[in-house]
Structures are given as structure tokens and as C-alpha cells.
Amino acid sequence: MVLGMAVKGYVDQDHIAWAVISRPERRNAWNSEVSRLLADFISRISNDEKILGLVITGDGEYFSAGVDLREILSAGDRKKIYEIFDSARKAFESIALFEKPVVAAVNGPAYGISVELTHLVDYVIASKKASFAITGARLGLVPPISPVIGWINIGVRRASYLTISGSTITPEDALRIGLVDEIADPAGLEDRARSIIKEISKSDPYAVSTIKRVIAQQRLRDIEEGFKLIAESALREDTRKRIGDFLSKR
């Protein structure tokens, strides 16, 4: 099963679903198409009892360069900005509401919204080639998940520092603070993700789905609020100037 250029979705022979962010020419930057296709893929597999779980990864050298800044800058009005981030909200809610295990296999550098995604999955494996940075604040964008949920995972002070500084951290540092659960050799990343899904699948499906549903219900309001914050921040003239200046230097 392949859902389009921006997300490659398929189910392997082990009944594990894979969602691969695939915009390698843009370092897998997250745009509205990624949001729509990811949410659609998760919807398609949600009622398939044979599927053991979902792995989210990136195509090529990057996990994701974060939100597509060119799409934000080209959005001409409030309505379009809100449509972009509402689409992302739906994708994130789909991840949170998926009642089977979700593993993020971070194959390379992860920026911005793709780091935010890791706060909503059940297990994060980082390649030794990975790095992590939540850079939105440097451009005037308020990260949607770290301020409302991420601090629960890694602690208030660490979440605050990473989001307001935009600092890049290594996979070793990410492991130390609890942002990731383990580090793997690049060649073994996918196999390790499979093994985690298979291990969790030994648990009772009803118990797993119930636990995940309870956790998700606690998060949904925060996810909605977080994406309102980033949408409002994207509308600011200073933010748009910062984004424009950043893109002009690339």
C-alpha cells in the first residue's frame, strides 16, 4: 500500500505498518500533504486486526527537517495558516488515538514538529546518525507539543530549555534526558523497530488498546491547544519576517 509521494504507507510480511515520510528533496519537511496522507494511512489501518503496530520513519538521510517553512510563508491569510496546522493536528491526533503500539524510528536529523511527534508515540529508537532540535522559537513559532505534553516526558526544565533555545542535541543526550528510549546502529534500526512492535504484541490487545485510549484522552485537549498556539504564532509579522530571512540565507 502506497499513499503518495509525501508519505509511503505499507504493511510488511510481519503485519507491521510502516509510514515513511518521503520528501527527501526537501529533507522530509512536514507539509499539509504529509499531514493528510499520514492521517489517512492511520485511518485505513486502524480497524485491521492483523496489524501488530505502526512504525514512523523518514526516507533517506533525514527523519524530518520540521514544518515546511515555505508553505507557511506562502500562506496568504489566517484561514490558510489555520488549515495547515489543523491538518497537522489531525495527523498528531491520529497517532495519539491509534490503539496499537507506535514506534518512531528516527533515522537521521529530526527538527521541530518531527521532534514534537516523538512525544506521542510509545517508543523512540534513534539511529546513531540522528540529532534533535526544536528550533521553532528562533523563528517565532511556538512548538505545539513540548510546552503542553513534552515536559511530562523529559521534565519541565529540560523541555523549557530545548524549546526556547533551539539547541541541537545528540542521540546520546536525547537518551539521557528521556527523549528517546534507545540508540541503534543505522543498519539495524528497522529490525529493532520490528522487534519492539513484536514484543509489545505479546500483551493482551484489549489491555493495550484500553491503556492507549486512556492516555490519548488525556492528551487530546492539549494537542488541540498546542496547534492553536503555533497557528497564532505563525500569523505574526515578526515570525514571517524571521522565516523569510532564514529562507533567504539557505
VONUNU-310051 format. One record per residue (C-alpha): residue number from 1; residue in three letters; x, y, z. Coordinates in nm, 3 decimals, padded with zeros to 5 digits, m for minus. Example, Ala and Ser with C-alpha at 12.3 -4.5 7.8 and 13.67 -1.06 7.14 Angstrom:
2
NODE | 1 | ALA | 01.230 | m00.450 | 00.780
NODE | 2 | SER | 01.367 | m00.106 | 00.714
% end
This chain:
250
NODE | 1 | MET | 00.000 | 00.000 | 00.000
NODE | 2 | VAL | 00.150 | 00.333 | m00.109
NODE | 3 | LEU | m00.036 | 00.656 | m00.039
NODE | 4 | GLY | 00.153 | 00.911 | m00.243
NODE | 5 | MET | 00.481 | 01.088 | m00.277
NODE | 6 | ALA | 00.494 | 01.258 | 00.064
NODE | 7 | VAL | 00.414 | 00.951 | 00.277
NODE | 8 | LYS | 00.481 | 00.593 | 00.177
NODE | 9 | GLY | 00.249 | 00.367 | 00.372
NODE | 10 | TYR | 00.262 | m00.011 | 00.360
NODE | 11 | VAL | 00.221 | m00.324 | 00.570
NODE | 12 | ASP | 00.510 | m00.571 | 00.574
NODE | 13 | GLN | 00.506 | m00.951 | 00.588
NODE | 14 | ASP | 00.516 | m00.940 | 00.969
NODE | 15 | HIS | 00.188 | m00.743 | 00.973
NODE | 16 | ILE | 00.365 | m00.428 | 01.087
NODE | 17 | ALA | 00.254 | m00.100 | 00.927
NODE | 18 | TRP | 00.515 | 00.150 | 00.812
NODE | 19 | ALA | 00.459 | 00.521 | 00.749
NODE | 20 | VAL | 00.764 | 00.670 | 00.578
NODE | 21 | ILE | 00.786 | 01.048 | 00.546
NODE | 22 | SER | 00.916 | 01.078 | 00.191
NODE | 23 | ARG | 01.013 | 01.422 | 00.071
NODE | 24 | PRO | 01.389 | 01.362 | 00.052
NODE | 25 | GLU | 01.441 | 01.655 | m00.183
NODE | 26 | ARG | 01.312 | 01.880 | 00.100
NODE | 27 | ARG | 01.475 | 01.682 | 00.381
NODE | 28 | ASN | 01.133 | 01.535 | 00.453
NODE | 29 | ALA | 00.993 | 01.873 | 00.556
NODE | 30 | TRP | 00.644 | 01.834 | 00.702
NODE | 31 | ASN | 00.373 | 01.995 | 00.490
NODE | 32 | SER | m00.005 | 01.962 | 00.457
NODE | 33 | GLU | 00.029 | 01.664 | 00.225
NODE | 34 | VAL | 00.235 | 01.476 | 00.484
NODE | 35 | SER | m00.030 | 01.553 | 00.746
NODE | 36 | ARG | m00.318 | 01.444 | 00.526
NODE | 37 | LEU | m00.157 | 01.124 | 00.398
NODE | 38 | LEU | m00.035 | 01.017 | 00.741
NODE | 39 | ALA | m00.379 | 01.065 | 00.898
NODE | 40 | ASP | m00.538 | 00.882 | 00.605
NODE | 41 | PHE | m00.299 | 00.587 | 00.633
NODE | 42 | ILE | m00.357 | 00.551 | 01.006
NODE | 43 | SER | m00.733 | 00.564 | 00.946
NODE | 44 | ARG | m00.703 | 00.287 | 00.686
NODE | 45 | ILE | m00.512 | 00.050 | 00.914
NODE | 46 | SER | m00.694 | 00.125 | 01.240
NODE | 47 | ASN | m00.956 | m00.147 | 01.201
NODE | 48 | ASP | m00.725 | m00.416 | 01.062
NODE | 49 | GLU | m00.697 | m00.671 | 01.342
NODE | 50 | LYS | m00.397 | m00.841 | 01.181
NODE | 51 | ILE | m00.175 | m00.535 | 01.213
NODE | 52 | LEU | 00.054 | m00.552 | 01.516
NODE | 53 | GLY | 00.161 | m00.189 | 01.526
NODE | 54 | LEU | 00.295 | 00.113 | 01.340
NODE | 55 | VAL | 00.647 | 00.240 | 01.274
NODE | 56 | ILE | 00.704 | 00.601 | 01.165
NODE | 57 | THR | 01.036 | 00.683 | 01.000
NODE | 58 | GLY | 01.194 | 00.902 | 00.733
NODE | 59 | ASP | 01.309 | 00.836 | 00.379
NODE | 60 | GLY | 01.681 | 00.888 | 00.319
NODE | 61 | GLU | 01.919 | 01.074 | 00.548
NODE | 62 | TYR | 01.665 | 01.282 | 00.742
NODE | 63 | PHE | 01.382 | 01.190 | 00.975
NODE | 64 | SER | 01.232 | 01.532 | 00.904
NODE | 65 | ALA | 01.356 | 01.888 | 00.875
NODE | 66 | GLY | 01.042 | 02.004 | 01.055
NODE | 67 | VAL | 00.750 | 02.207 | 00.931
NODE | 68 | ASP | 00.770 | 02.324 | 00.569
NODE | 69 | LEU | 00.854 | 02.691 | 00.616
NODE | 70 | ARG | 00.791 | 02.774 | 00.251
NODE | 71 | GLU | 00.434 | 02.651 | 00.283
NODE | 72 | ILE | 00.381 | 02.870 | 00.589
NODE | 73 | LEU | 00.532 | 03.174 | 00.421
NODE | 74 | SER | 00.324 | 03.126 | 00.107
NODE | 75 | ALA | 00.000 | 03.104 | 00.307
NODE | 76 | GLY | m00.164 | 03.436 | 00.239
NODE | 77 | ASP | m00.418 | 03.465 | 00.518
NODE | 78 | ARG | m00.535 | 03.346 | 00.858
NODE | 79 | LYS | m00.766 | 03.082 | 00.710
NODE | 80 | LYS | m00.484 | 02.914 | 00.518
NODE | 81 | ILE | m00.248 | 02.914 | 00.816
NODE | 82 | TYR | m00.514 | 02.753 | 01.033
NODE | 83 | GLU | m00.584 | 02.494 | 00.763
NODE | 84 | ILE | m00.215 | 02.397 | 00.756
NODE | 85 | PHE | m00.192 | 02.345 | 01.129
NODE | 86 | ASP | m00.538 | 02.193 | 01.164
NODE | 87 | SER | m00.426 | 01.928 | 00.917
NODE | 88 | ALA | m00.115 | 01.866 | 01.129
NODE | 89 | ARG | m00.330 | 01.849 | 01.442
NODE | 90 | LYS | m00.543 | 01.576 | 01.286
NODE | 91 | ALA | m00.233 | 01.375 | 01.197
NODE | 92 | PHE | m00.098 | 01.405 | 01.550
NODE | 93 | GLU | m00.434 | 01.310 | 01.697
NODE | 94 | SER | m00.440 | 01.005 | 01.469
NODE | 95 | ILE | m00.106 | 00.896 | 01.614
NODE | 96 | ALA | m00.225 | 00.953 | 01.970
NODE | 97 | LEU | m00.554 | 00.767 | 01.912
NODE | 98 | PHE | m00.404 | 00.466 | 01.730
NODE | 99 | GLU | m00.477 | 00.180 | 01.968
NODE | 100 | LYS | m00.178 | m00.036 | 01.878
NODE | 101 | PRO | 00.188 | 00.029 | 01.956
NODE | 102 | VAL | 00.357 | 00.312 | 01.767
NODE | 103 | VAL | 00.735 | 00.330 | 01.735
NODE | 104 | ALA | 00.929 | 00.625 | 01.596
NODE | 105 | ALA | 01.245 | 00.506 | 01.419
NODE | 106 | VAL | 01.444 | 00.829 | 01.396
NODE | 107 | ASN | 01.683 | 00.754 | 01.111
NODE | 108 | GLY | 01.855 | 01.092 | 01.092
NODE | 109 | PRO | 01.829 | 01.457 | 01.196
NODE | 110 | ALA | 01.490 | 01.549 | 01.344
NODE | 111 | TYR | 01.382 | 01.911 | 01.370
NODE | 112 | GLY | 01.082 | 02.097 | 01.502
NODE | 113 | ILE | 00.749 | 01.928 | 01.453
NODE | 114 | SER | 00.908 | 01.587 | 01.395
NODE | 115 | VAL | 01.063 | 01.601 | 01.743
NODE | 116 | GLU | 00.721 | 01.702 | 01.875
NODE | 117 | LEU | 00.580 | 01.385 | 01.718
NODE | 118 | THR | 00.807 | 01.166 | 01.930
NODE | 119 | HIS | 00.627 | 01.278 | 02.246
NODE | 120 | LEU | 00.311 | 01.099 | 02.127
NODE | 121 | VAL | 00.449 | 00.756 | 02.036
NODE | 122 | ASP | 00.507 | 00.458 | 02.263
NODE | 123 | TYR | 00.876 | 00.403 | 02.194
NODE | 124 | VAL | 01.151 | 00.604 | 02.024
NODE | 125 | ILE | 01.458 | 00.445 | 01.867
NODE | 126 | ALA | 01.727 | 00.682 | 01.741
NODE | 127 | SER | 01.990 | 00.598 | 01.484
NODE | 128 | LYS | 02.345 | 00.691 | 01.576
NODE | 129 | LYS | 02.315 | 00.936 | 01.286
NODE | 130 | ALA | 02.019 | 01.115 | 01.444
NODE | 131 | SER | 02.015 | 01.455 | 01.610
NODE | 132 | PHE | 01.733 | 01.653 | 01.766
NODE | 133 | ALA | 01.641 | 02.023 | 01.772
NODE | 134 | ILE | 01.317 | 02.210 | 01.839
NODE | 135 | THR | 01.404 | 02.528 | 01.653
NODE | 136 | GLY | 01.064 | 02.696 | 01.619
NODE | 137 | ALA | 01.122 | 02.965 | 01.881
NODE | 138 | ARG | 01.419 | 03.101 | 01.687
NODE | 139 | LEU | 01.179 | 03.174 | 01.404
NODE | 140 | GLY | 00.894 | 03.293 | 01.624
NODE | 141 | LEU | 00.696 | 02.968 | 01.610
NODE | 142 | VAL | 00.560 | 02.821 | 01.934
NODE | 143 | PRO | 00.617 | 02.442 | 01.937
NODE | 144 | PRO | 00.277 | 02.270 | 01.965
NODE | 145 | ILE | 00.358 | 01.968 | 02.185
NODE | 146 | SER | 00.664 | 02.024 | 02.404
NODE | 147 | PRO | 00.509 | 02.302 | 02.617
NODE | 148 | VAL | 00.185 | 02.111 | 02.675
NODE | 149 | ILE | 00.288 | 01.741 | 02.677
NODE | 150 | GLY | 00.663 | 01.707 | 02.620
NODE | 151 | TRP | 00.756 | 01.833 | 02.965
NODE | 152 | ILE | 00.582 | 01.529 | 03.114
NODE | 153 | ASN | 00.823 | 01.304 | 02.925
NODE | 154 | ILE | 01.151 | 01.486 | 02.982
NODE | 155 | GLY | 01.085 | 01.725 | 03.270
NODE | 156 | VAL | 00.982 | 02.090 | 03.283
NODE | 157 | ARG | 01.327 | 02.247 | 03.285
NODE | 158 | ARG | 01.466 | 02.035 | 03.002
NODE | 159 | ALA | 01.156 | 02.084 | 02.789
NODE | 160 | SER | 01.168 | 02.458 | 02.853
NODE | 161 | TYR | 01.536 | 02.489 | 02.765
NODE | 162 | LEU | 01.517 | 02.281 | 02.447
NODE | 163 | THR | 01.214 | 02.470 | 02.317
NODE | 164 | ILE | 01.326 | 02.825 | 02.396
NODE | 165 | SER | 01.692 | 02.776 | 02.297
NODE | 166 | GLY | 01.653 | 02.569 | 01.981
NODE | 167 | SER | 01.969 | 02.380 | 02.077
NODE | 168 | THR | 02.067 | 02.067 | 01.886
NODE | 169 | ILE | 02.133 | 01.756 | 02.094
NODE | 170 | THR | 02.295 | 01.424 | 02.011
NODE | 171 | PRO | 02.115 | 01.089 | 02.033
NODE | 172 | GLU | 02.319 | 01.017 | 02.345
NODE | 173 | ASP | 02.191 | 01.335 | 02.511
NODE | 174 | ALA | 01.837 | 01.255 | 02.393
NODE | 175 | LEU | 01.865 | 00.912 | 02.556
NODE | 176 | ARG | 01.997 | 01.061 | 02.879
NODE | 177 | ILE | 01.705 | 01.303 | 02.918
NODE | 178 | GLY | 01.439 | 01.051 | 02.813
NODE | 179 | LEU | 01.353 | 01.195 | 02.472
NODE | 180 | VAL | 01.448 | 00.861 | 02.315
NODE | 181 | ASP | 01.439 | 00.511 | 02.458
NODE | 182 | GLU | 01.739 | 00.356 | 02.285
NODE | 183 | ILE | 02.005 | 00.410 | 02.020
NODE | 184 | ALA | 02.061 | 00.169 | 01.732
NODE | 185 | ASP | 02.312 | 00.123 | 01.452
NODE | 186 | PRO | 02.167 | 00.270 | 01.131
NODE | 187 | ALA | 02.171 | m00.068 | 00.957
NODE | 188 | GLY | 01.975 | m00.229 | 01.239
NODE | 189 | LEU | 01.723 | 00.049 | 01.305
NODE | 190 | GLU | 01.429 | m00.103 | 01.117
NODE | 191 | ASP | 01.485 | m00.452 | 01.256
NODE | 192 | ARG | 01.496 | m00.312 | 01.608
NODE | 193 | ALA | 01.169 | m00.126 | 01.548
NODE | 194 | ARG | 01.010 | m00.451 | 01.431
NODE | 195 | SER | 01.130 | m00.635 | 01.739
NODE | 196 | ILE | 00.981 | m00.374 | 01.972
NODE | 197 | ILE | 00.642 | m00.399 | 01.798
NODE | 198 | LYS | 00.654 | m00.780 | 01.815
NODE | 199 | GLU | 00.746 | m00.772 | 02.184
NODE | 200 | ILE | 00.456 | m00.539 | 02.270
NODE | 201 | SER | 00.218 | m00.752 | 02.061
NODE | 202 | LYS | 00.259 | m01.032 | 02.317
NODE | 203 | SER | 00.048 | m00.823 | 02.554
NODE | 204 | ASP | m00.329 | m00.860 | 02.553
NODE | 205 | PRO | m00.476 | m00.643 | 02.271
NODE | 206 | TYR | m00.769 | m00.528 | 02.485
NODE | 207 | ALA | m00.537 | m00.413 | 02.764
NODE | 208 | VAL | m00.306 | m00.236 | 02.520
NODE | 209 | SER | m00.588 | m00.054 | 02.341
NODE | 210 | THR | m00.755 | 00.047 | 02.667
NODE | 211 | ILE | m00.433 | 00.183 | 02.816
NODE | 212 | LYS | m00.358 | 00.377 | 02.500
NODE | 213 | ARG | m00.712 | 00.513 | 02.479
NODE | 214 | VAL | m00.699 | 00.641 | 02.838
NODE | 215 | ILE | m00.365 | 00.812 | 02.775
NODE | 216 | ALA | m00.488 | 00.962 | 02.447
NODE | 217 | GLN | m00.799 | 01.111 | 02.603
NODE | 218 | GLN | m00.580 | 01.299 | 02.849
NODE | 219 | ARG | m00.374 | 01.440 | 02.562
NODE | 220 | LEU | m00.634 | 01.546 | 02.306
NODE | 221 | ARG | m00.721 | 01.882 | 02.461
NODE | 222 | ASP | m00.351 | 01.966 | 02.495
NODE | 223 | ILE | m00.285 | 01.873 | 02.132
NODE | 224 | GLU | m00.568 | 02.099 | 02.016
NODE | 225 | GLU | m00.444 | 02.387 | 02.229
NODE | 226 | GLY | m00.085 | 02.338 | 02.112
NODE | 227 | PHE | m00.173 | 02.363 | 01.745
NODE | 228 | LYS | m00.376 | 02.678 | 01.808
NODE | 229 | LEU | m00.065 | 02.829 | 01.966
NODE | 230 | ILE | 00.160 | 02.750 | 01.670
NODE | 231 | ALA | m00.101 | 02.876 | 01.424
NODE | 232 | GLU | m00.133 | 03.207 | 01.607
NODE | 233 | SER | 00.244 | 03.244 | 01.626
NODE | 234 | ALA | 00.275 | 03.178 | 01.251
NODE | 235 | LEU | 00.046 | 03.474 | 01.181
NODE | 236 | ARG | 00.273 | 03.728 | 01.349
NODE | 237 | GLU | 00.456 | 03.968 | 01.118
NODE | 238 | ASP | 00.778 | 03.924 | 01.313
NODE | 239 | THR | 00.755 | 03.548 | 01.270
NODE | 240 | ARG | 00.701 | 03.578 | 00.898
NODE | 241 | LYS | 00.998 | 03.813 | 00.871
NODE | 242 | ARG | 01.219 | 03.572 | 01.065
NODE | 243 | ILE | 01.112 | 03.283 | 00.841
NODE | 244 | GLY | 01.173 | 03.491 | 00.530
NODE | 245 | ASP | 01.518 | 03.595 | 00.649
NODE | 246 | PHE | 01.604 | 03.234 | 00.735
NODE | 247 | LEU | 01.496 | 03.104 | 00.395
NODE | 248 | SER | 01.684 | 03.377 | 00.209
NODE | 249 | LYS | 02.010 | 03.260 | 00.370
NODE | 250 | ARG | 01.969 | 02.897 | 00.264
% end
